[in-house]
Amino acid sequence: MNSIERLDPDAARAIREAVAEADGQEVLVVGKVDGDGVVVEVVVAARGNETAVPALRPHMEKGDVVIHNHPSGVLRPSDADLGVASQLGNLGIGFYIVDNLVDRVYVVAEPYLLREIEPLDVEELAGALAPGGALSRIMDGYEARDSQIELLESVATAFNEGSICVAEAGTGVGKSMAYLLPAVAWAEQNQERIVVSTATINLQQQLVEKDIPLALKLLGSKVKVALVKGRGNYVCLRKLNESRDEDSLFEEVDDDLTVISQWSETSKTGSRSELPRFVNDRVWSRVAAEADGCLAQRCRFRERCFVLQARREAATAQLLVVNHHLLFSDLAVRISGAGFEATAVLPPFQRVVFDEAHNMERSATSYFSENMNRFSVSRQLGRLFRRRKGRSLGLAGRLSSLVDRSRYGGDVVGDLERMTQQVAERAETLDASVLASLGTELTRRYAGEIREETRTELLDPMAELHDALLSLVSTVQKILEAIPESSLETPEAYETRIVRERLEGFGSLCQAFSQYDEIREKVFWAERSRLPSGDVYAQFVVTPLDLSTLMREAVFEPYDTVVCTSATLTVRNDFGFWLRRVGLSGFELRVIETVVLPSPFPYREHVLLGVPVDAPEPTQEERYADFVAEFVADVLELSEGGGLVLFTSYGMLRRVYEAASPRLAKRGITVLKQGDEDRARLLGTFNTDIASVLFATDSFWEGVDAPGETLKVVIICRLPFRVPSDPVIKARMEAIDASGGNSFGEYALPTAVMRLRQGFGRLMRRASDRGIVLILDSRVVKKSYGDLFLDSLPDASRSLSPSRSLLSEIEHFLYG
C-alpha cells in the first residue's frame, strides 16, 4: 500500500528523518490518527538495530498507531511483530510496518478509531434531583438533598473529563441515584458500556430491582441492563447430566439432585437463587458451573448453557451490575494478556463505578490470592479417576480408548489410579500434619526464625505432595501426547488438558511455599477452615503483600473513568489511608478528585453515642467479659430488644451470649446468635421480630439494613482492631515498619476506625430512625488515639459516663 493512503506527508517526512538519524536501523514511532484514519503526527519512542526495536507501552494509548521500519524493505511481519501487534491491538492500538523511505506501508492491525464524545449536561442531570425536578414529580414526599446533587455533579464531571472520582457519601445521601443518572446518560449518549460493581448481593438486587428502573424512568432511557453473576451461581448441564448418570448407575436417588434436575428443564436462567427450595451445598458443588471445568465449544450442552446465555445478555447490555470479586477476576484476565478491548470474563468496557469501595482492597486481596486444600486437589483427581462401589469413574477409562497404546506403552487406567491415589494420600498427610500444628504461621518475615517443627510439619510434606503432583502431571502429559491428532480436540482430551493445568497450578503453589523466604512480594500462610458439613481442613494460601501496583495496572490506568464511592472512605475526613491502600497515593498519571459529602440525617437529635467510662479495658479479659455480659443484658432489657451486638471474636460472642441470653429470654426477648442459622435467615428473623436481638461478628458489621423499631440499639463491644496474628495483616504491618513507618498509626488504627464507622452506620438507615450506639471499650476515651475514633463518627449526642449513669440516660433517651 502506498504510504500516502495512511500517512500525512509531514508525518511520513518525520519518520524518514528519524530513520536516517538512526543510520537506517529500526525505529519505532507512535502516531496520532485524525478522524479519517490518517496519521497526522508522530513521536519517536525507541531506536533499535537492523532487525529489532523495543515496543515501549508507556508511549502509547488507545487509538494510536505504532509504526516501525524494516530496513530490508521486506514488509512481511515476523512472528515477533505479530505477537506485539496482537497485544497492542487488544488495547486499541494499531500496528504498521514501513520501508526506510516510507514509500510503502503494511497495515498489520488497524487502530481503534475513537468516537467523538458527547459530554453530559451536568446542570440538566442535577435538575432531575433538584426541588421541582423529575424525581419530585414521580416520588411522593421527595425532599431534595444538596449532598446528593453535589455527588451527581462530581460523578458527571469525572465522566466528562475522564478522571478518577473518589467520593465519601454518608448514609442517606442517596449515592446510588447520584452515580446511576450520569452512568445511564453516558451509556446512552455515547453508546458505551458502564460497569457498576458492588460488594454485597443486597445492593446488587436493590440496584437492579429498584434504583436502576427509577433512573431509566427519570431519563426516559432504554439502556439495557444486565446483572452478571459468577459461574458458580449457575447449574452446569453437563455436570448435572453426569451426576444423574452416576447416581442412576448405582441406583441411588438424591432428593436435592432431583429438584435441580427437574427445575433445570424449565428454568430460563439456571441461577441457584431461583431454585424452588434450598439445596445442600455439597450437592450444588457437584453441578455448579466452574471456569476450569468448562468444555466451551466442545460441550454438547452448549446451546442450552446457562452461563453462555448470561454472557450473551451481558454482551448486549450497556450497564452491567457485578460484584467486586467477579470484576477482579475479569481484570486479572485482562492484565494477564487478554487486553482491555477484548471480552474476558466480562465484555469490554471503559468506565467503572465501584460502590462500597471501602471493600476494594479486601476483594482484590481475596481474588489475587492463590489457594489450595485437600478438597480442591481431590476434586481435580476425581475428574481423572475415582472409585465408587468398586467401579472406576472419571476420564481415565475414556482416555484409555483414545490413546495409541504403541505410543504410550502403559496402562492408562492403572497408572492414573495409582498416581491419583498417591497424590491424594500425600495431600491427606499434609492436611493432617498442618491441622495438628496450627497456630504455626509461615510468612515471608520469618525466614530466619522458622522453627524446625514447621519445616517437618509443613514444608517437608508439602515437598512430597509437590513431587507426587509433578509425577502425575508428567504422566497426564504423556497420555495426551499419545492421543492421535484427530482426537486431540475431543471433550475428553480438552478436559484432561484443563485438569493438567489445574494440577500444575497446585504444584506451582507447593513450589512457591518451598521458596517463601526468597519471594519478597508474597505472604505464605495456612489456616484452619471448616466446610458446612463440619469437616475441618487446612487451607494453604499465597497472598500479594502489596496490591497498589496491581490496582494501578488493572483499574486506575486503563479505564477512562473510575468512580469510587462509599459511606466510609476517610479517617477524620482524610482519604490518605484508603488512597495508599488501593494505589492512588502519589499516582500522578491521572486526575483524582476527592469529595466528602456528610449524611443529611439528624444524628444529633436522633442518635445517642454512649461510652461507659468505667468499663474494664479488654486486656483485663475476665473483668471485661463479665462487665460486657451484664451491661449488654441491662441495655437490651431497657430497650426491650431491637438490638444488634457486634463482637470482634466469636469466643467473646459465645461467652456473652451464654451469660445474657437466659436473662433476656425471661423478658420475652428473642436472642439470635450468628452461626445458629445462615445469614439471610438470621436477618430475616431479626427484621420481622422487633423484640429480637442479634449477637454477631465480622460479616455483620456491614450490610445489615434494619430500619425503624427493628433496630434501636447497636452495641459495639470492642474497638475493631484486626487480629494481630492474621498473617497477611502481620506481614503488611511488618513491611510498613521495615520501611521506616509506624504500622500501628499507618495501618492498624485507620483500619479499625473505618471498621467502627461501618458498625456505627448499622443504626440509622432512614431519616426517621432513632436510637443508641454504645462502645463498650473505654480505650476510646482513655487512650490518646481515642479522639481519632470519635472524631471520625457522625455528630451524634454523646454521653461519656459511668455505666450506671449511662443506663439512666439511655432510658431517658428511649422513653423521654
C-alpha positions in Angstrom: 0.0 0.0 0.0 1.3 3.5 -0.8 2.1 5.3 2.4 0.2 8.4 1.3 -3.1 6.5 1.9 -2.3 6.2 5.6 0.4 8.8 6.4 0.2 12.6 6.2 3.2 13.9 4.2 4.6 15.7 7.2 4.3 12.5 9.3 6.0 10.5 6.6 8.8 13.0 6.4 9.3 12.9 10.2 9.6 9.1 10.1 12.0 9.2 7.2 14.3 11.7 9.0 14.2 9.6 12.2 15.3 6.5 10.2 18.1 8.5 8.6 19.3 9.8 12.0 19.4 6.1 13.2 21.6 5.2 10.2 18.8 3.2 8.6 18.3 0.9 11.5 14.8 0.1 13.0 13.0 3.0 14.6 9.7 2.9 16.4 7.3 5.9 16.3 3.9 6.4 17.8 1.4 8.2 15.5 -1.8 10.1 16.2 -4.7 9.5 13.9 -7.3 12.0 12.7 -10.9 11.3 12.1 -10.3 9.9 8.6 -7.8 7.4 9.9 -4.7 9.2 8.6 -1.6 9.5 10.8 -1.0 13.3 11.2 1.6 13.4 14.0 4.4 11.1 15.1 6.7 10.9 18.1 9.9 8.8 18.1 9.6 6.3 21.0 12.6 3.9 20.5 15.5 3.0 18.3 16.9 -0.5 17.7 19.2 -2.4 15.4 18.8 -3.7 11.8 16.4 -6.4 12.9 14.5 -5.3 16.1 13.3 -2.3 18.1 11.7 -2.3 21.5 7.9 -1.5 21.7 7.5 0.7 24.7 3.9 0.7 26.0 4.0 3.8 28.2 4.4 6.0 25.0 1.1 4.6 23.5 -2.6 5.0 24.2 -5.8 3.7 22.8 -6.4 5.0 19.2 -2.7 5.5 18.4 -0.7 3.7 15.7 2.7 2.1 16.3 4.9 2.4 13.2 8.3 0.8 12.7 10.5 0.3 9.6 12.0 -2.9 8.1 15.5 -1.8 6.8 15.4 -4.8 4.4 12.5 -3.3 2.6 10.5 -6.6 3.1 7.3 -5.6 4.9 6.2 -9.1 5.9 5.6 -9.1 9.7 7.8 -11.5 11.7 6.3 -13.8 14.4 7.6 -11.2 17.0 5.8 -8.4 15.0 2.5 -10.4 15.1 2.8 -11.1 18.8 3.3 -7.4 19.6 0.6 -6.4 17.1 -1.8 -8.8 18.8 -1.1 -7.4 22.3 -1.4 -3.8 21.2 -4.4 -4.5 19.0 -6.3 -5.7 22.1 -5.6 -2.3 23.6 -7.0 -0.5 20.6 -3.5 0.4 19.3 -2.7 -0.1 15.5 0.4 -1.6 14.1 2.1 -0.5 10.8 5.3 -1.5 9.0 7.1 0.8 6.6 10.2 0.7 4.4 13.1 3.1 5.2 12.0 5.6 2.6 8.4 5.5 3.9 7.0 5.0 0.4 5.1 1.8 1.3 3.1 0.8 4.4 1.8 -2.6 5.5 -1.1 -2.4 7.9 -0.9 -5.3 10.4 -3.5 -4.1 12.8 -6.0 -1.2 12.4 -6.2 1.3 15.2 -9.4 1.8 17.2 -10.9 5.0 15.8 -12.1 7.0 18.8 -15.6 8.3 18.5 -16.3 11.9 19.3 -17.6 12.0 22.8 -20.8 13.8 23.7 -20.3 15.3 27.2 -23.0 15.1 29.8 -25.1 18.2 30.6 -24.3 18.3 34.3 -26.8 21.0 35.1 -29.6 19.2 33.4 -28.8 15.9 35.1 -28.7 17.7 38.5 -32.0 19.3 37.8 -33.7 15.8 37.9 -32.8 15.7 41.7 -33.5 19.4 42.4 -36.7 20.7 44.1 -39.4 20.5 41.5 -37.3 18.2 39.3 -38.3 15.0 37.6 -37.8 12.9 40.8 -40.1 15.1 42.9 -42.8 14.7 40.3 -42.9 10.9 40.5 -42.0 10.3 44.1 -44.4 11.4 46.9 -42.8 13.2 49.7 -39.5 13.6 47.9 -37.0 16.0 49.5 -34.0 17.2 47.5 -30.6 16.7 49.2 -27.8 19.1 48.4 -25.2 16.4 49.1 -26.8 14.1 46.5 -26.8 16.7 43.9 -23.2 17.6 44.6 -22.2 13.9 44.3 -24.0 13.6 41.0 -22.1 16.7 39.7 -18.8 15.2 40.8 -19.5 11.9 39.1 -20.8 13.5 35.9 -17.7 15.7 35.8 -15.5 12.6 36.1 -17.3 11.1 33.1 -16.8 14.3 31.1 -13.2 14.8 32.0 -12.1 11.1 32.1 -10.9 11.4 35.6 -11.0 9.4 38.9 -13.6 10.4 41.4 -13.3 9.3 45.0 -16.4 10.3 47.0 -17.4 9.5 50.6 -21.2 9.9 50.8 -22.7 9.4 54.2 -25.8 7.3 54.9 -28.8 8.9 53.4 -27.0 10.9 50.7 -28.6 8.7 48.0 -25.4 7.8 46.3 -26.9 5.1 44.0 -29.1 7.6 42.1 -26.2 10.1 42.1 -24.0 7.8 40.1 -26.6 5.9 38.2 -28.0 9.0 36.4 -24.7 10.0 34.9 -23.8 6.4 34.1 -27.1 5.7 32.3 -27.0 9.1 30.5 -23.4 8.5 29.4 -24.1 4.9 28.2 -27.0 6.1 26.1 -25.4 9.3 24.6 -22.1 7.7 23.8 -23.0 4.1 23.2 -20.5 2.9 25.8 -20.7 0.1 28.3 -20.5 1.0 32.0 -19.8 -1.4 34.8 -21.2 -0.9 38.3 -19.5 -3.1 40.9 -20.8 -3.7 44.5 -19.6 -5.8 47.4 -22.9 -7.2 48.6 -25.8 -9.2 47.0 -28.3 -6.9 48.7 -27.0 -3.8 47.0 -26.9 -5.6 43.6 -30.5 -6.6 44.0 -31.5 -3.1 45.1 -29.8 -1.6 42.1 -31.4 -3.9 39.6 -34.9 -4.1 41.1 -35.3 -0.6 42.4 -32.7 2.1 41.7 -31.9 1.4 38.0 -35.5 1.2 36.9 -36.1 4.5 38.6 -33.0 6.1 36.9 -34.2 4.8 33.5 -37.7 6.2 34.1 -36.3 9.6 35.1 -34.2 9.9 31.9 -36.7 8.2 29.6 -33.9 5.8 28.8 -34.0 2.3 27.2 -30.4 1.4 28.1 -30.2 -2.4 28.5 -29.2 -3.6 32.0 -27.7 -7.0 33.0 -26.9 -8.4 36.4 -23.8 -10.5 35.9 -23.0 -13.3 38.4 -20.1 -15.6 38.8 -20.2 -19.1 37.2 -20.7 -20.8 40.4 -24.2 -19.4 40.6 -25.3 -21.3 37.6 -26.0 -25.0 37.1 -23.8 -26.7 34.5 -26.0 -29.0 32.4 -23.0 -31.3 31.6 -22.1 -31.8 35.2 -25.8 -32.3 36.1 -26.2 -34.9 33.4 -23.0 -36.8 34.6 -24.2 -36.7 38.2 -27.6 -38.1 37.2 -26.0 -40.8 35.2 -23.6 -41.7 38.0 -26.5 -41.9 40.6 -28.5 -44.0 38.2 -25.6 -46.4 37.7 -25.6 -47.0 41.4 -29.4 -47.0 41.7 -29.3 -44.0 44.1 -31.7 -41.1 44.4 -30.7 -37.8 45.8 -33.7 -35.5 46.5 -31.7 -32.3 46.0 -30.3 -33.6 42.7 -33.8 -34.5 41.6 -35.1 -31.0 42.5 -32.2 -29.4 40.5 -32.8 -31.7 37.6 -36.5 -31.0 37.3 -36.0 -27.3 37.7 -33.3 -27.1 35.1 -35.8 -28.4 32.4 -37.9 -25.2 32.7 -35.6 -22.6 34.2 -34.8 -19.7 32.0 -31.7 -18.6 33.9 -30.3 -21.7 35.6 -29.4 -19.4 38.6 -29.3 -21.1 42.0 -31.1 -18.1 43.5 -34.2 -19.2 41.6 -34.3 -22.8 42.8 -37.7 -23.6 44.3 -36.1 -24.6 47.6 -32.7 -24.6 49.3 -30.4 -27.4 48.2 -27.4 -28.8 50.0 -24.1 -27.1 49.3 -22.4 -30.4 48.7 -25.0 -31.3 46.0 -24.8 -27.9 44.4 -21.0 -28.2 44.1 -21.5 -31.4 42.1 -23.4 -29.5 39.4 -22.3 -25.9 39.6 -20.5 -24.3 36.6 -16.8 -23.6 37.0 -14.3 -21.9 34.8 -11.7 -24.7 34.8 -14.3 -27.4 34.1 -15.9 -25.7 31.1 -15.6 -27.5 27.8 -16.6 -24.4 25.8 -17.2 -25.2 22.1 -16.8 -28.9 22.8 -19.7 -29.2 25.2 -22.8 -30.9 23.8 -25.0 -28.8 26.1 -23.5 -25.6 24.7 -26.8 -24.4 23.0 -28.6 -24.6 26.4 -25.7 -23.4 28.5 -27.0 -21.0 31.2 -23.6 -19.3 31.7 -23.3 -18.7 27.9 -26.9 -17.3 27.9 -25.9 -14.9 30.7 -22.8 -13.9 28.9 -24.8 -13.2 25.7 -27.1 -11.0 27.7 -24.1 -9.1 29.2 -22.6 -8.7 25.7 -25.7 -6.8 24.5 -26.1 -4.7 27.7 -24.8 -1.2 28.2 -25.0 -1.2 32.0 -23.6 -4.2 33.9 -24.1 -4.8 37.6 -21.4 -7.1 39.0 -19.7 -7.8 42.3 -16.1 -6.9 43.2 -14.9 -10.5 43.1 -16.2 -11.1 39.6 -14.8 -7.8 38.4 -11.4 -8.5 39.7 -11.5 -11.9 38.0 -12.1 -10.1 34.8 -9.4 -7.6 35.4 -6.9 -10.4 36.2 -7.5 -12.0 32.8 -7.1 -8.6 31.1 -3.7 -7.8 32.7 -2.5 -11.3 32.0 -2.7 -10.7 28.3 -6.3 -10.6 27.1 -6.2 -6.8 26.9 -8.8 -4.2 27.7 -10.6 -4.2 24.3 -11.5 -7.9 24.2 -14.1 -10.0 26.0 -12.6 -11.6 29.1 -15.0 -12.7 31.9 -17.0 -9.6 31.0 -17.4 -7.9 27.7 -15.1 -4.8 27.2 -15.9 -1.6 29.0 -14.1 1.7 29.6 -15.8 3.2 32.6 -16.5 1.7 36.0 -18.2 2.6 39.3 -17.2 0.9 42.5 -19.9 1.2 45.1 -18.9 0.0 48.6 -15.4 1.0 47.6 -14.1 0.5 51.1 -14.0 -3.2 50.3 -11.9 -2.9 47.1 -8.6 -3.9 48.8 -10.2 -6.8 50.6 -11.9 -8.1 47.5 -8.7 -7.7 45.4 -6.7 -9.5 48.1 -9.1 -12.4 48.1 -9.1 -12.7 44.3 -5.4 -12.3 43.7 -4.6 -14.8 46.4 -3.8 -18.4 45.3 -5.0 -21.2 47.5 -5.1 -25.0 47.8 -6.6 -27.6 50.1 -7.1 -31.3 50.1 -10.6 -30.9 48.8 -9.6 -28.8 45.8 -6.9 -31.3 45.0 -9.3 -34.2 45.4 -11.8 -32.6 43.1 -9.3 -32.5 40.2 -8.1 -36.0 41.0 -11.6 -37.3 40.9 -12.0 -35.8 37.4 -9.2 -38.1 36.3 -10.0 -41.2 38.3 -12.2 -42.2 41.2 -13.8 -45.4 42.5 -17.3 -45.8 43.8 -18.7 -49.1 45.0 -15.9 -50.9 43.1 -16.5 -49.2 39.8 -13.9 -46.9 38.2 -15.2 -43.5 37.1 -13.7 -40.3 35.6 -11.7 -39.5 32.5 -9.3 -42.5 32.8 -11.5 -45.0 31.0 -12.4 -42.7 28.2 -8.8 -41.6 27.7 -7.7 -45.3 27.5 -9.9 -45.7 24.5 -8.4 -42.7 22.7 -4.7 -43.4 23.4 -2.4 -45.0 20.8 -1.1 -47.8 23.1 2.1 -48.2 21.0 3.0 -44.6 21.8 2.1 -44.6 25.4 3.3 -48.1 26.4 1.5 -48.3 29.7 -1.9 -48.9 31.3 -3.7 -45.6 31.3 -6.4 -46.6 33.9 -3.9 -48.4 36.1 -1.3 -45.6 36.0 -3.9 -42.9 36.8 -5.4 -44.9 39.6 -2.1 -45.5 41.2 -0.8 -41.9 40.8 -4.0 -40.1 41.8 -4.1 -42.3 44.9 -0.5 -41.3 45.7 -1.3 -37.6 45.3 -4.5 -38.0 47.4 -2.5 -39.7 50.2 0.1 -37.0 50.3 -2.5 -34.3 50.3 -4.2 -36.0 53.3 -0.8 -36.3 55.1 -0.1 -32.7 54.6 -3.5 -31.7 55.8 -3.3 -33.8 58.9 0.2 -32.6 59.7 -0.7 -29.0 59.5 -4.0 -29.3 61.3 -2.1 -30.8 64.2 0.3 -27.9 64.3 -1.8 -24.8 63.6 -1.3 -22.0 65.0 2.1 -22.3 63.4 2.3 -19.4 60.9 4.5 -19.1 58.0 5.0 -15.7 56.5 7.9 -14.3 54.5 9.0 -12.3 57.5 10.0 -15.4 59.5 12.7 -16.6 57.0 15.5 -16.8 59.6 13.3 -17.8 62.5 11.4 -20.7 61.2 11.1 -23.5 63.7 12.4 -26.9 62.8 8.9 -28.3 63.6 7.4 -26.0 61.0 9.7 -27.5 58.4 8.8 -31.0 59.5 5.1 -30.3 59.8 4.5 -28.2 56.7 7.4 -27.8 54.2 8.5 -31.4 54.1 5.1 -33.0 53.5 4.3 -30.2 51.0 7.5 -31.1 49.1 6.3 -34.7 48.9 3.0 -33.5 47.6 4.8 -31.4 45.0 6.8 -34.4 43.8 3.7 -36.5 43.5 1.9 -33.8 41.6 4.8 -33.4 39.2 4.8 -37.1 38.5 1.1 -37.2 37.9 1.3 -34.1 35.6 4.1 -35.8 33.7 2.0 -38.9 33.2 -1.1 -36.9 32.1 1.1 -35.1 29.6 2.4 -38.4 28.2 -1.1 -39.7 27.8 -2.1 -36.5 25.9 0.9 -36.9 23.7 -0.1 -40.5 22.9 -3.6 -39.4 21.7 -3.8 -39.2 17.8 -4.0 -35.7 16.4 -7.5 -36.5 15.1 -8.8 -37.0 18.7 -6.9 -34.1 20.4 -10.0 -31.8 20.2 -12.4 -34.3 21.7 -14.1 -33.2 25.0 -12.1 -35.9 26.9 -8.8 -34.6 25.7 -9.8 -31.0 26.2 -11.0 -31.6 29.8 -7.8 -33.5 30.5 -5.7 -30.5 29.5 -7.7 -28.4 31.9 -7.1 -30.8 34.7 -3.4 -30.9 33.9 -3.2 -27.1 34.1 -5.0 -27.1 37.4 -2.7 -29.7 38.9 0.3 -27.8 37.6 -1.1 -24.8 39.4 -1.2 -26.7 42.7 2.4 -27.9 42.0 3.5 -24.3 41.5 1.9 -23.2 44.7 3.8 -26.0 46.6 7.0 -24.9 44.9 6.4 -21.3 45.9 5.9 -22.4 49.5 9.3 -24.0 49.5 10.8 -20.7 48.3 8.8 -18.5 50.7 11.9 -16.8 52.1 13.1 -15.8 48.6 9.8 -14.4 47.3 9.6 -11.0 48.9 6.4 -9.7 47.5 4.1 -12.6 48.7 2.8 -13.8 52.1 2.6 -17.6 52.6 0.2 -18.9 55.2 -2.1 -21.7 56.3 -5.4 -21.5 58.1 -7.9 -23.9 59.6 -11.2 -23.9 57.7 -14.5 -25.7 58.0 -17.0 -27.0 55.5 -20.7 -26.5 56.1 -20.8 -30.3 56.8 -18.4 -29.6 59.7 -15.3 -31.2 58.1 -12.2 -29.3 59.1 -9.3 -28.9 56.7 -6.1 -26.8 56.2 -6.2 -24.1 53.6 -2.8 -23.1 52.0 -2.7 -19.5 50.7 -0.3 -17.3 48.9 -1.3 -13.6 49.1 0.2 -10.4 47.5 1.9 -8.3 50.1 1.1 -5.0 48.4 -1.7 -4.5 45.9 -1.0 -1.0 44.9 0.8 -1.8 41.6 -1.8 -4.4 40.6 -4.6 -1.9 41.3 -3.0 0.8 39.2 -2.4 -1.6 36.3 -5.8 -3.3 36.4 -8.1 -0.4 37.4 -6.8 3.1 37.5 -4.5 3.3 34.5 -6.6 1.6 31.7 -10.1 2.9 32.4 -11.3 6.3 31.2 -13.4 7.0 34.2 -13.3 5.3 37.6 -15.7 6.3 40.4 -15.2 5.0 43.9 -17.8 5.7 46.5 -18.8 4.5 49.9 -20.1 5.8 53.2 -16.7 5.1 54.8 -13.5 6.0 52.9 -12.0 8.6 55.3 -10.4 8.8 58.7 -11.3 12.1 60.3 -12.3 13.3 56.8 -8.9 12.4 55.4 -8.7 10.0 52.4 -5.0 9.3 52.8 -5.2 5.8 54.3 -7.6 4.5 51.7 -5.7 6.1 48.8 -2.5 4.4 49.9 -4.1 1.0 50.3 -5.5 1.0 46.7 -2.5 2.6 45.0 -3.8 6.1 44.4 -1.4 7.9 46.8 1.3 9.6 44.7 -0.4 8.4 41.5 0.3 11.2 39.0 -0.8 9.7 35.7 -4.5 10.6 36.3 -6.5 13.5 37.7 -8.0 12.4 41.1 -10.9 14.4 42.6 -12.0 13.7 46.2 -15.1 14.9 47.9 -16.6 14.3 51.3 -20.4 14.6 51.5 -21.8 14.2 55.0 -25.1 12.5 55.8 -28.2 14.7 55.8 -29.6 12.6 58.7 -30.2 14.5 62.0 -27.7 12.5 64.1 -27.5 15.0 66.9 -31.3 14.8 67.6 -31.8 11.1 66.7 -28.7 9.3 68.0 -27.1 9.0 71.4 -23.5 7.7 71.3 -22.6 6.3 74.7 -19.3 5.1 76.3 -19.3 3.6 79.8 -16.0 5.1 81.0 -15.8 2.7 84.0 -15.7 -0.4 81.7 -12.6 -2.5 82.3 -10.1 -2.5 79.4 -10.3 -5.5 77.1 -6.8 -6.6 78.2 -8.5 -7.5 81.6 -10.2 -10.4 80.0 -12.2 -11.8 82.9 -13.4 -8.5 84.3 -14.1 -7.2 80.8 -16.2 -10.2 79.7 -18.2 -10.1 83.0 -18.9 -6.4 82.6 -19.9 -6.7 78.9 -22.3 -9.6 79.6 -24.1 -7.7 82.5 -24.2 -4.3 80.7 -25.4 -5.8 77.4 -28.3 -7.5 79.3 -29.1 -4.3 81.2 -29.3 -2.3 78.0 -31.3 -4.8 76.0 -33.8 -5.2 78.8 -34.3 -1.4 78.8 -34.7 -1.3 75.0 -37.0 -4.4 75.1 -35.0 -5.9 72.2 -34.3 -4.3 68.9 -30.5 -4.7 69.5 -27.5 -5.6 67.4 -24.5 -6.6 69.4 -21.2 -6.6 67.5 -18.1 -8.5 68.6 -14.6 -8.9 67.2 -14.2 -12.5 68.2 -16.6 -15.5 68.2 -15.2 -16.6 71.6 -16.3 -13.4 73.3 -19.7 -13.6 71.5 -20.4 -17.0 72.7 -19.4 -16.1 76.3 -21.6 -13.0 76.5 -24.5 -14.8 74.7 -24.4 -17.7 77.2 -24.4 -15.3 80.2 -27.0 -12.8 78.9 -29.5 -14.9 76.8 -31.3 -16.6 79.7 -32.0 -13.3 81.4 -33.2 -11.8 78.1 -35.3 -14.8 77.2 -37.2 -14.4 80.6 -38.2 -10.9 79.4 -39.7 -12.3 76.2 -36.8 -11.2 74.0 -35.8 -13.5 71.2 -32.0 -13.9 71.2 -30.3 -14.8 67.9 -26.7 -15.8 67.5 -24.5 -15.9 64.4 -23.9 -19.5 63.4 -27.3 -20.8 64.5 -28.7 -20.1 61.1 -27.4 -18.8 57.8 -27.0 -15.1 57.4 -30.1 -14.5 55.3 -32.4 -16.4 57.7 -31.0 -14.7 60.8 -31.5 -11.3 59.3 -35.0 -12.2 58.1 -36.0 -13.2 61.7 -34.3 -10.2 63.2 -36.1 -7.8 60.8 -39.6 -9.3 61.4 -39.3 -9.7 65.2 -38.9 -6.3 66.7 -38.4 -7.8 70.2 -35.3 -9.7 69.0 -31.6 -9.1 69.4 -28.8 -10.4 67.3 -25.3 -11.3 68.6 -22.8 -11.2 65.6 -19.2 -10.8 64.5 -17.2 -9.7 61.5 -19.6 -10.0 58.5 -22.4 -8.3 60.3 -20.5 -5.0 60.8 -21.8 -4.0 57.4 -24.6 -4.9 55.1 -27.3 -5.0 57.8 -30.2 -2.8 56.9 -32.9 -2.9 59.7 -34.8 0.4 59.8 -37.3 1.5 62.3 -38.2 -0.3 65.5 -36.3 -3.4 64.3 -33.1 -1.8 65.5 -32.9 0.7 68.3 -29.6 -0.2 69.9 -26.2 -1.0 68.3 -23.7 -2.2 70.9 -20.0 -2.4 69.8 -18.3 -4.4 72.4 -14.7 -3.8 71.5 -12.8 -1.4 69.2 -12.4 -3.4 65.9 -8.7 -3.7 65.7 -7.8 -6.6 63.3 -6.4 -9.7 64.9 -2.7 -9.1 65.0 -1.9 -12.8 64.4 -3.6 -12.7 61.0 -0.5 -13.5 58.8 -1.5 -11.1 56.0 -2.1 -8.2 58.4 1.1 -9.0 60.3 3.2 -9.2 57.1 1.8 -5.9 55.8 2.4 -4.2 59.2 5.9 -5.6 59.3 6.5 -4.2 55.8 5.5 -0.7 56.9 7.8 -0.9 60.0 10.7 -2.2 57.8 10.3 0.8 55.5 10.6 3.2 58.5 6.9 3.7 59.1 4.6 3.2 62.0 2.4 0.2 61.4 0.0 0.9 64.2 -0.6 4.5 63.2 -0.5 3.9 59.5 -2.4 0.6 59.2 -3.9 -0.9 62.4 -5.5 2.3 63.7 -7.1 3.7 60.5 -8.3 0.2 59.6 -10.1 0.0 63.0 -11.5 3.5 62.6 -13.1 2.6 59.2 -14.5 -0.6 60.6 -16.0 1.2 63.6 -17.7 3.6 61.2 -19.2 0.6 59.4 -20.6 -0.7 62.7 -22.0 2.7 63.7 -23.7 3.0 60.4 -25.9 0.0 61.1 -28.2 2.1 63.3 -29.6 4.9 61.2 -30.8 3.8 57.8 -33.7 6.2 57.4 -34.0 9.9 58.4 -36.8 8.9 60.8 -34.7 6.2 62.6 -33.8 6.9 66.2 -31.6 5.0 68.6 -28.4 4.4 70.6 -24.9 3.4 69.7 -22.7 2.1 72.6 -19.0 1.5 72.5 -18.1 -0.7 75.5 -14.4 -0.2 75.1 -13.1 2.5 77.5 -9.9 2.9 75.4 -11.9 5.2 73.1 -11.8 7.8 75.9 -8.6 6.8 77.8 -6.1 6.3 75.0 -4.5 9.1 73.0 -5.9 7.6 69.8 -9.4 7.6 71.1 -10.2 11.0 69.7 -9.5 9.7 66.2 -12.3 7.2 66.5 -14.8 9.7 68.0 -13.9 12.5 65.6 -14.5 10.1 62.6 -18.1 9.3 63.6 -21.2 11.4 62.7 -22.0 14.3 65.0 -24.4 12.5 67.4 -25.2 13.4 71.0 -22.6 11.9 73.3 -22.5 10.6 76.8 -19.2 9.6 78.2 -20.4 8.5 81.6 -20.1 5.7 84.3 -22.2 2.7 83.4 -25.0 3.3 85.9 -25.4 6.9 84.8 -25.3 5.9 81.2 -28.2 3.4 81.8 -30.3 6.2 83.1 -29.5 8.4 80.1 -30.4 5.5 77.8 -33.7 5.0 79.5 -34.5 8.7 79.3 -33.4 8.9 75.6 -35.7 5.9 74.7 -38.7 6.8 76.7 -38.4 10.5 77.5 
